[in-house]
Amino acid sequence: MHGAADGGGGSRQAVAHARAALAAGDHAGAFAALRAAVRPGDDFTDQARVARAFAKVDAAGLGLRPLKLAILAGSTVDHLAEVLRFWLAASGFAAEIHVAPYDTVAQTVLDPGSELYAFRPQVVWLFSTHRDVAVAAGPGATAAAVEAAVDAAVAERTALWRVLAGRLDALVLQNNADIPADDPFGNLAGATAWGSRTALRLYNARLAAAAPAGVAVFDLDHVSSLWGRARWTDPRYWHHSKHAFAPDATGSVAAAASRLLAGAMGLARKCLVLDLDNTLWGGVVGDDGVAGIALGSGADGEAFVAFQRHVKALKERGVILAVVSKNEEAAARAPFESHPDMVLRLDDIAVFRANWTNKADNIQDVAETLSIGLESLVLVDDNPAERDLVRRALPMVEVVEMPEDPAHYVEALARAGCFEAVAFSAEDGQRARYYADNARRVELSRSAVDMDGYLVSLGMTATVGGVDEFHLPRIAQLINKSNQFHLTGTRLTEREVERLAAREDTDVVRVHLADRFGDNGLIAVLVLRRDGDALHVDCWAMSCRVLGRTVEEFIANETLARARRRGCATIVGRYVKSPKNALVAGLYDRLGFVPLDGDDDERRWSFEVADRPDGWKTHVREAEA
């Protein structure tokens, strides 16, 4: 193992700071010190030192989401589990990790009495490597023979997925095969139909194609290539203790998996906040003018164009873009409007803030305008002083450490892995537009004198539906991503949503909203369950971007109508306090519900159907079928 450039001094100092913070009862400060001290690529000594210190931090007290994760591997992963717990915390999880006995993957999955099922994990990580994939058809084998071997290897995995799906409501994280650097056939290994590398590449492609909803493929091969294939495996550790990859790659594996799980469980970042001068172009537009900035021509100009193309691609996959720049607004907008080599244009930017206000204050305003939490934001700024300011003032914001050379900007942002996802839908591609449209609504509402008049002017229409194959992934995604407007904090997998929708006593309801600014997409999900003469609101999750527009009242009316159709006399709602849902603590009280039992942390509320014959006043009308 190779030590870090500072010989581990950075992590030792951070651990000392963390210990001092813990002694003072400051667990958040201890965690912040540890997070700032280590990067995914740091060596195993530093990773382990920080992970051991983190084990003494009260993760539950940090407001992190609980996560139960089981790891089943054909190699030794105990060292990974220790480091993984820290990187999961950095991604928003307080993780409890169960590691199955070494090399008992199939036995553990197939045995209904195994500790795996007693543990009841939310995520099962099938940690396989190329050593667990039997695809060799032999030198000179036909393409058909190779395909048969690959299909058999994929079938072994899919069989395990099916068993897990039948016994657990858990996300399955499945590694693909890391392609080894060395092969006795050299170049032929990847240049013939029968070569081992050819077969493993085919296996990886077919494994991805075979993964159903509820299974996410972890691209271990990509992680190994980023680390460097020649040093990815260390035969000493494999022969001695069955470590499948070099210990110094542990942080890279743990960080990448944690970011993927954050995307899968609704904790991925949503918005990229961009500086302008020397970030999107070279130079200072206020001093150099549009014609004088470096963009398009020359090495630096090409690098800035490449970075803008990368950012534009993020926007097209659903990442919201915002600008926060210390600049005169007219000067800051000019390149977007007139420079021929600008890839990004003003209509790509959901919120544009160019002024001389403190950057941290502007970033807070961006979050408020978009109706998202600060933990959803990522800042890219070339200025280290500004980065440090935001890190200190807004520790919830992810600040990407940017290199001096703009040629490496794409690499820095991509390697940060802030926007990982396990799936992509047509609605994901529209998300940036939804938020941009909503920012326009917020700006208009700030200038409105008559709120009722403003809401009427929006011309809001809602479409109500149930669960179908097309909407199922987005329904589960909204339930798992919503934090601020989520009455119970319920988390449901796609399979759990399907099972609930199939029950006679339960309605799973989705609501879409549109107005004169455009389509907001799917903005709310309810799970309504009849029990006797009461209709229980087991889940009510809604996008915060539609708050304050009487959508809540429209949904209450829809719930009331369904209670009547089912012959229910009362509606029972439940509020469960979480670190992020304080804004809905008084929702049932505002709607006229009466408290039944509980306390400020968890309370049930009741409403008599007969008491509201005309429902609640709302400016949302239901769209015609």
C-alpha positions in Angstrom: 0.0 0.0 0.0 1.3 3.4 -1.0 0.9 6.2 1.5 -0.8 9.5 0.6 1.3 12.5 -0.4 1.2 13.9 3.1 2.1 10.5 4.6 -1.3 10.3 6.2 -0.8 13.5 8.2 -4.1 15.0 6.9 -6.2 12.1 8.1 -4.3 11.9 11.4 -5.0 15.6 12.0 -8.6 15.2 11.0 -9.0 12.3 13.4 -7.5 14.4 16.2 -10.0 17.2 15.4 -12.8 14.6 15.3 -11.9 13.3 18.7 -11.8 16.8 20.2 -15.3 17.5 18.7 -16.6 14.2 20.1 -15.3 15.0 23.5 -17.3 18.2 23.3 -20.4 16.3 22.2 -20.2 17.8 18.6 -20.8 14.7 16.4 -21.7 16.8 13.4 -18.4 18.7 13.7 -16.5 15.4 14.1 -18.1 14.1 10.9 -17.4 17.3 9.0 -13.7 17.1 10.0 -13.5 13.5 8.7 -15.3 14.2 5.5 -13.0 17.0 4.6 -9.9 14.9 5.3 -10.3 12.0 2.9 -10.9 11.5 -0.8 -12.0 8.2 -2.6 -8.5 7.7 -4.1 -6.6 8.0 -0.8 -4.8 4.9 0.3 -6.3 2.2 2.5 -4.4 3.4 5.6 -6.1 6.7 5.5 -9.4 5.2 4.6 -9.3 2.8 7.5 -8.1 5.5 10.0 -11.0 7.8 9.1 -13.5 4.9 9.1 -12.4 3.8 12.6 -12.8 7.3 13.9 -16.3 7.6 12.2 -17.4 4.4 14.0 -17.5 6.5 17.2 -19.7 9.1 15.7 -23.5 8.9 16.4 -24.6 8.6 12.8 -28.3 8.4 13.7 -27.9 11.8 15.4 -26.7 13.4 12.2 -30.1 13.2 10.6 -29.0 10.5 8.2 -31.4 8.1 6.6 -31.2 4.6 8.1 -30.1 1.9 5.7 -29.7 -1.9 6.2 -27.3 -3.3 3.6 -26.2 -7.0 3.2 -23.1 -7.9 1.3 -22.7 -11.3 -0.2 -19.3 -11.9 -1.8 -17.1 -14.6 -3.3 -14.1 -12.7 -1.9 -13.1 -11.0 1.3 -15.0 -7.7 1.9 -14.8 -7.1 5.6 -12.3 -4.3 5.1 -14.7 -2.8 2.5 -17.6 -2.8 4.8 -15.8 -0.7 7.4 -14.8 2.0 4.9 -18.2 1.7 3.1 -20.1 2.7 6.3 -18.2 6.0 6.3 -18.8 6.7 2.6 -22.5 5.8 2.9 -22.7 8.4 5.7 -21.1 10.9 3.3 -23.9 10.1 0.9 -26.6 10.6 3.5 -27.1 7.1 5.1 -26.7 5.8 8.6 -25.8 2.3 7.6 -26.1 -1.1 9.3 -24.1 -3.6 7.3 -24.4 -7.4 7.4 -21.6 -9.4 5.7 -22.5 -13.0 4.8 -19.8 -15.6 5.4 -17.1 -15.7 2.7 -18.0 -17.4 -0.6 -21.5 -18.5 0.4 -23.5 -16.3 -2.1 -25.7 -19.0 -3.6 -26.2 -20.9 -0.3 -27.1 -17.7 1.5 -29.7 -16.6 -1.1 -31.3 -20.0 -1.5 -31.6 -20.9 2.2 -34.7 -19.2 3.6 -33.4 -19.7 7.1 -30.1 -17.8 6.4 -29.1 -14.8 8.4 -29.7 -12.7 5.3 -33.5 -13.0 5.6 -33.5 -12.5 9.4 -31.5 -9.3 8.8 -34.2 -8.0 6.4 -32.0 -5.7 4.4 -33.2 -2.8 2.2 -30.2 -3.5 -0.2 -28.5 -6.7 -1.1 -25.1 -6.3 -2.7 -24.1 -9.3 -4.7 -20.4 -8.5 -4.8 -19.0 -10.6 -7.7 -15.9 -10.2 -9.7 -14.6 -11.8 -12.9 -13.4 -14.7 -10.8 -17.1 -15.6 -10.2 -18.1 -15.5 -13.8 -17.6 -18.7 -15.8 -17.7 -17.6 -19.5 -14.5 -19.3 -20.9 -15.5 -21.4 -23.9 -11.9 -22.4 -24.7 -9.4 -21.3 -27.4 -10.9 -21.4 -30.9 -14.5 -21.8 -29.6 -17.2 -20.6 -31.9 -19.1 -17.4 -31.3 -22.2 -19.5 -30.6 -20.4 -21.4 -27.8 -19.2 -18.2 -26.2 -22.7 -16.8 -26.3 -24.1 -19.9 -24.7 -21.5 -19.7 -21.9 -22.3 -16.0 -21.4 -26.0 -16.6 -21.3 -25.6 -19.4 -18.7 -23.5 -17.1 -16.5 -26.1 -14.4 -16.7 -28.9 -16.9 -16.0 -27.1 -17.9 -12.8 -27.4 -14.3 -11.6 -31.0 -13.8 -12.7 -32.0 -16.9 -10.9 -30.6 -15.4 -7.6 -32.4 -12.1 -8.4 -35.7 -14.0 -8.7 -35.2 -15.7 -5.4 -34.4 -12.5 -3.6 -37.4 -10.7 -5.2 -39.7 -13.4 -4.0 -38.4 -13.2 -0.4 -37.3 -9.6 0.2 -38.6 -6.2 -0.8 -35.0 -5.0 -1.3 -32.9 -3.4 -4.0 -30.3 -5.8 -5.5 -27.0 -4.3 -6.3 -25.2 -6.6 -8.7 -21.5 -6.1 -9.8 -20.6 -6.6 -13.4 -17.2 -8.3 -14.2 -14.0 -6.4 -13.8 -11.9 -7.4 -16.8 -8.4 -8.4 -15.8 -5.3 -6.8 -17.2 -3.4 -9.9 -17.8 -4.2 -12.9 -20.1 -2.0 -15.6 -21.6 -3.4 -14.8 -25.1 -2.5 -11.1 -24.9 -4.2 -9.1 -27.5 -6.1 -12.1 -28.8 -8.1 -12.1 -25.5 -10.0 -9.1 -26.7 -9.6 -9.4 -30.5 -11.2 -12.8 -31.1 -14.8 -14.1 -30.6 -13.5 -16.7 -28.1 -11.1 -14.5 -26.1 -11.7 -14.1 -22.4 -12.0 -10.3 -22.5 -14.4 -10.5 -25.4 -16.6 -13.0 -23.4 -16.5 -10.8 -20.3 -17.5 -7.7 -22.2 -20.4 -9.6 -23.7 -21.3 -10.8 -20.3 -21.4 -7.3 -18.9 -23.6 -6.1 -21.8 -26.1 -8.9 -21.4 -26.1 -8.6 -17.6 -27.1 -5.0 -17.9 -29.8 -5.9 -20.5 -31.2 -8.6 -18.2 -31.5 -6.4 -15.1 -35.2 -5.9 -14.2 -36.7 -3.2 -12.0 -35.4 -3.6 -8.5 -31.9 -4.7 -9.7 -29.1 -2.1 -10.2 -25.9 -3.0 -11.9 -22.8 -1.6 -10.3 -20.2 -1.0 -12.9 -17.2 -2.5 -11.1 -15.3 -2.8 -14.4 -15.5 1.0 -14.8 -14.3 1.6 -11.3 -11.3 -0.8 -11.9 -10.4 1.0 -15.2 -10.5 4.4 -13.4 -8.2 3.0 -10.7 -5.9 1.5 -13.3 -6.2 -2.1 -14.5 -2.5 -2.9 -14.0 -2.7 -2.0 -10.3 -6.4 -2.9 -9.7 -5.6 -6.4 -8.4 -2.7 -7.3 -6.2 -2.0 -11.1 -6.4 -0.3 -11.1 -3.0 -3.6 -10.1 -1.3 -5.6 -12.5 -3.4 -3.4 -15.5 -2.7 -3.0 -14.6 1.0 -6.5 -13.5 2.0 -8.8 -13.5 -1.1 -8.9 -9.7 -1.5 -10.4 -9.4 -5.0 -8.9 -5.9 -5.6 -5.9 -4.0 -4.2 -6.7 -2.6 -0.7 -5.8 0.9 -1.8 -8.7 0.9 -4.2 -11.2 0.4 -1.3 -12.1 4.0 -1.0 -12.8 4.2 -4.8 -15.1 1.2 -4.6 -16.9 2.3 -1.5 -17.4 5.9 -2.7 -18.7 4.8 -6.1 -21.2 2.3 -4.6 -22.4 4.8 -2.0 -23.1 7.4 -4.7 -25.0 4.9 -6.7 -27.1 3.9 -3.7 -27.8 7.6 -3.0 -29.2 7.8 -6.6 -31.2 4.6 -6.1 -32.7 5.7 -2.7 -33.5 9.3 -3.6 -30.5 11.1 -2.1 -28.7 12.1 -5.3 -28.0 15.8 -5.9 -30.4 17.6 -8.1 -28.9 21.0 -9.0 -25.5 22.1 -10.4 -24.7 25.7 -9.4 -22.1 27.3 -11.7 -19.8 30.2 -11.4 -19.1 32.0 -14.7 -15.7 33.8 -15.0 -12.9 31.2 -15.4 -15.4 28.5 -14.9 -17.6 28.5 -18.0 -15.2 30.7 -19.9 -11.7 32.0 -19.5 -11.2 35.6 -18.3 -13.5 38.1 -16.7 -16.3 39.2 -18.9 -16.8 42.5 -17.1 -13.3 43.5 -17.9 -12.5 41.6 -21.1 -15.9 41.9 -22.8 -17.6 39.2 -24.7 -15.1 39.2 -27.5 -12.2 39.0 -25.1 -13.1 35.9 -23.1 -11.4 32.5 -23.8 -14.0 30.3 -25.4 -13.9 28.2 -28.5 -10.4 29.0 -29.9 -7.1 28.0 -28.4 -6.4 25.2 -25.9 -8.2 26.9 -23.0 -11.1 28.0 -25.2 -11.7 24.4 -26.4 -11.5 23.1 -22.8 -14.2 25.5 -21.7 -16.4 24.4 -24.6 -15.9 20.8 -23.7 -16.9 21.6 -20.1 -20.0 23.3 -21.2 -20.9 20.3 -23.4 -20.6 18.1 -20.4 -22.8 20.4 -18.3 -25.3 20.6 -21.1 -25.5 16.8 -21.2 -26.1 16.7 -17.4 -29.0 19.1 -18.0 -30.4 16.9 -20.7 -30.5 14.0 -18.3 -32.4 16.0 -15.7 -29.9 17.9 -13.6 -31.1 21.5 -12.9 -28.6 24.2 -13.8 -28.2 27.5 -11.9 -25.7 30.4 -12.1 -24.3 32.3 -9.2 -21.7 34.8 -10.1 -20.2 38.0 -8.7 -20.8 40.2 -11.8 -23.0 42.9 -13.3 -26.0 41.0 -14.5 -26.0 42.5 -18.1 -22.3 41.6 -18.5 -22.9 38.1 -17.1 -25.8 37.4 -19.5 -24.0 38.8 -22.6 -22.0 35.7 -23.5 -25.1 33.5 -23.3 -26.9 35.8 -25.6 -24.3 36.6 -28.2 -21.1 34.5 -28.0 -21.1 32.1 -31.0 -19.2 29.4 -29.1 -21.4 29.3 -26.0 -22.9 25.8 -25.7 -25.1 26.8 -22.8 -27.8 29.4 -23.3 -30.0 31.3 -20.9 -32.9 28.9 -21.4 -30.7 26.1 -20.0 -30.4 28.0 -16.7 -33.3 27.6 -14.2 -32.1 30.3 -11.9 -29.6 33.1 -12.8 -28.1 35.2 -10.0 -25.4 37.7 -11.1 -24.8 40.4 -8.5 -22.4 41.4 -5.7 -24.2 39.6 -2.9 -22.4 37.0 -0.8 -22.2 33.8 -2.8 -23.5 31.7 0.1 -26.6 33.9 0.4 -27.2 33.6 -3.4 -26.9 29.9 -3.2 -29.5 29.8 -0.4 -31.8 31.9 -2.7 -31.3 29.4 -5.5 -32.5 26.6 -3.2 -35.5 28.6 -2.1 -36.5 29.6 -5.6 -36.3 26.0 -6.8 -38.0 24.7 -3.6 -35.2 22.1 -3.0 -33.0 21.6 0.0 -29.4 22.8 0.2 -28.3 19.1 0.3 -29.5 18.9 -3.3 -27.0 21.4 -4.6 -23.5 21.0 -6.1 -21.2 24.0 -6.6 -18.6 24.4 -9.3 -16.4 27.4 -8.9 -12.8 28.0 -10.0 -12.0 30.2 -7.0 -10.7 28.3 -3.9 -11.6 31.2 -1.6 -15.3 31.0 -2.7 -15.3 27.3 -2.4 -14.0 27.5 1.1 -16.6 30.1 2.0 -19.5 27.9 0.8 -18.1 24.8 2.5 -17.9 26.7 5.8 -21.2 28.6 5.5 -23.3 25.8 3.8 -21.8 22.4 4.7 -24.8 20.7 3.2 -23.8 21.9 -0.3 -21.4 19.6 -2.2 -18.4 21.7 -3.4 -16.4 20.1 -6.1 -12.6 20.6 -5.8 -11.7 22.1 -9.2 -8.2 21.9 -10.8 -6.4 25.0 -12.1 -6.3 23.7 -15.6 -9.7 23.9 -17.3 -8.7 20.9 -19.5 -9.4 18.8 -16.3 -12.8 20.4 -15.4 -14.9 17.6 -17.0 -12.8 15.0 -15.2 -13.2 16.7 -11.8 -17.0 17.0 -12.1 -17.5 13.6 -13.5 -15.3 11.9 -10.9 -17.2 13.7 -8.1 -20.2 11.4 -9.0 -22.8 13.7 -7.5 -25.6 12.9 -10.0 -25.6 9.1 -10.1 -28.9 7.3 -11.0 -29.9 3.7 -11.5 -32.4 4.4 -14.2 -33.4 7.1 -16.7 -36.9 7.9 -17.9 -38.4 10.4 -20.3 -39.7 12.3 -17.3 -36.1 12.5 -15.9 -35.1 14.2 -19.1 -37.8 16.8 -18.5 -37.0 17.5 -14.9 -34.7 20.4 -15.5 -37.4 22.1 -17.5 -40.0 21.5 -14.8 -37.8 23.3 -12.3 -36.9 26.1 -14.7 -40.7 26.7 -15.3 -41.3 26.6 -11.5 -38.5 29.2 -10.9 -40.5 31.5 -13.3 -43.6 30.9 -11.2 -41.7 31.7 -8.0 -40.3 34.9 -9.5 -43.8 35.9 -10.6 -45.3 35.1 -7.2 -42.7 37.3 -5.5 -43.9 40.3 -7.4 -47.6 39.5 -7.1 -49.8 41.7 -4.9 -52.9 39.5 -4.9 -52.0 35.8 -4.2 -55.5 34.5 -5.1 -55.3 36.4 -8.4 -51.8 35.0 -9.1 -53.0 31.4 -8.4 -56.0 31.9 -10.7 -53.8 33.2 -13.4 -51.7 30.0 -13.4 -54.7 28.0 -14.7 -53.7 24.8 -12.9 -55.1 21.5 -14.0 -54.4 18.1 -12.4 -54.6 14.6 -13.8 -55.2 11.8 -11.4 -54.3 8.2 -12.1 -53.1 4.9 -10.6 -50.2 2.6 -11.1 -49.1 1.3 -14.5 -45.9 0.0 -16.0 -45.0 3.4 -17.5 -45.5 5.4 -14.2 -44.3 2.8 -11.7 -40.6 3.8 -11.7 -41.4 7.5 -11.3 -44.0 6.7 -8.5 -41.4 4.8 -6.5 -38.8 7.5 -7.3 -41.0 10.3 -5.9 -41.8 8.4 -2.8 -38.1 7.7 -2.1 -36.8 11.2 -3.1 -39.3 13.3 -1.3 -38.2 14.5 2.1 -39.6 17.9 2.9 -43.2 17.1 1.9 -43.5 13.6 3.1 -45.9 13.0 5.9 -44.6 9.6 7.0 -41.2 9.3 5.4 -42.3 5.9 4.0 -39.9 4.3 1.5 -41.2 1.8 -1.0 -39.5 -0.3 -3.7 -41.2 -0.7 -7.1 -42.2 -4.2 -6.1 -43.8 -2.9 -2.9 -45.8 -0.3 -4.9 -47.0 -3.0 -7.3 -48.2 -5.2 -4.4 -50.0 -2.4 -2.7 -51.7 -1.3 -6.0 -52.9 -4.9 -6.5 -54.7 -5.0 -3.1 -58.5 -4.6 -3.0 -58.4 -2.4 0.1 -55.7 0.0 -1.2 -55.5 2.8 -3.7 -52.1 4.0 -5.0 -52.8 7.5 -6.5 -50.6 9.6 -8.7 -51.2 13.3 -9.5 -49.8 15.2 -12.4 -50.0 19.0 -12.6 -49.9 21.5 -15.5 -50.4 25.2 -15.8 -49.8 28.1 -18.2 -46.1 27.9 -17.8 -45.9 24.2 -18.7 -46.2 20.7 -17.4 -44.9 20.0 -13.8 -45.0 16.3 -14.4 -45.9 13.8 -11.6 -45.9 15.8 -8.4 -47.7 13.7 -5.8 -48.3 10.1 -4.7 -50.7 8.8 -2.1 -51.3 5.4 -0.6 -54.8 5.1 0.7 -55.9 2.0 2.6 -59.4 1.2 3.9 -59.7 -0.4 7.3 -63.3 -0.8 8.5 -65.1 2.5 8.0 -61.8 4.5 8.0 -59.6 5.4 5.0 -56.0 5.7 6.1 -53.5 7.9 4.4 -50.5 5.6 4.7 -48.3 7.7 2.4 -48.5 11.2 1.1 -45.4 12.4 -0.7 -45.3 15.5 -2.9 -42.8 17.6 -4.8 -41.9 20.8 -3.0 -41.9 22.8 -6.2 -45.7 23.0 -6.1 -46.1 24.1 -2.5 -48.4 27.0 -1.7 -50.6 26.6 -4.8 -53.6 24.9 -3.1 -52.4 21.5 -4.5 -52.7 20.1 -1.0 -56.3 21.1 -0.9 -57.0 19.5 -4.3 -55.4 16.2 -3.0 -57.4 16.4 0.2 -60.6 16.7 -2.0 -59.5 13.7 -4.0 -58.9 11.7 -0.8 -62.4 12.8 0.4 -64.0 11.6 -2.8 -62.3 8.2 -2.6 -63.4 7.9 1.1 -67.0 8.4 0.0 -66.7 6.0 -2.9 -65.4 3.3 -0.5 -68.2 4.1 2.1 -65.8 5.4 4.7 -67.0 7.7 7.5 -63.6 9.0 8.5 -60.1 9.8 7.1 -57.1 9.0 9.2 -53.8 10.6 8.5 -50.4 10.2 10.2 -47.5 12.5 10.6 -44.1 11.1 11.5 -41.4 13.6 12.2 -38.1 13.5 10.3 -35.1 15.8 10.1 -36.5 17.4 6.9 -40.3 17.3 7.0 -41.0 20.1 9.5 -42.9 22.1 6.9 -45.8 19.6 6.9 -46.0 19.1 10.6 -49.1 21.3 10.7 -50.7 20.2 7.4 -53.5 18.0 8.9 -54.2 20.7 11.5 -54.5 23.3 8.7 -56.9 21.1 6.8 -59.2 20.8 9.9 -58.2 17.3 11.0 -58.5 16.5 14.8 -55.5 14.9 16.6 -56.2 11.3 17.7 -53.1 10.2 19.6 -49.4 10.5 19.7 -47.0 13.4 20.3 -44.9 15.9 18.3 -42.7 13.1 16.9 -45.6 10.9 15.6 -49.3 11.7 15.7 -52.5 10.4 14.1 -55.2 12.8 12.8 -58.8 12.1 12.0 -61.4 13.8 9.9 -65.2 13.1 9.6 -66.2 12.8 6.0 -69.6 14.3 6.7 -68.1 17.5 8.1 -66.9 18.7 4.7 -69.7 18.2 2.1 -68.2 20.7 -0.3 -64.5 19.9 0.2 -61.7 22.4 0.4 -61.2 25.5 -1.7 -58.5 25.0 -4.3 -57.4 26.8 -7.5 -56.6 23.5 -9.1 -59.2 21.8 -11.3 -59.2 18.3 -12.5 -58.4 17.8 -16.2 -61.0 16.2 -18.3 -60.5 12.5 -19.0 
